Amino acid sequence: MKEIFINEDNLSKNEINEEVIRVKGLIINDKNEILLGYSNNTYQFPGGHLEEGEAISDTLKRKIKE
């Protein structure tokens, strides 16, 4: 698993009061086609945010089904 941190405002750890964990999945079928969603004028891999008490793998399964 790869972690990516985006901090364009150069905040210090002390200035951060909320953490949101999101998951994304890469789905490729047997024709080498990639599944993408389209939302807010952008294409995205399927995924979403982690709900309280939910495992990361369960989040990804839930979001892909949705």
Secondary structure, 3 states (H helix, E strand, C coil): CCCCCCCCCCCCHHHCCCCCCEEECCCECCCCCECCEEECCEEECCEEECCCCCCHHHHHHHHHHC
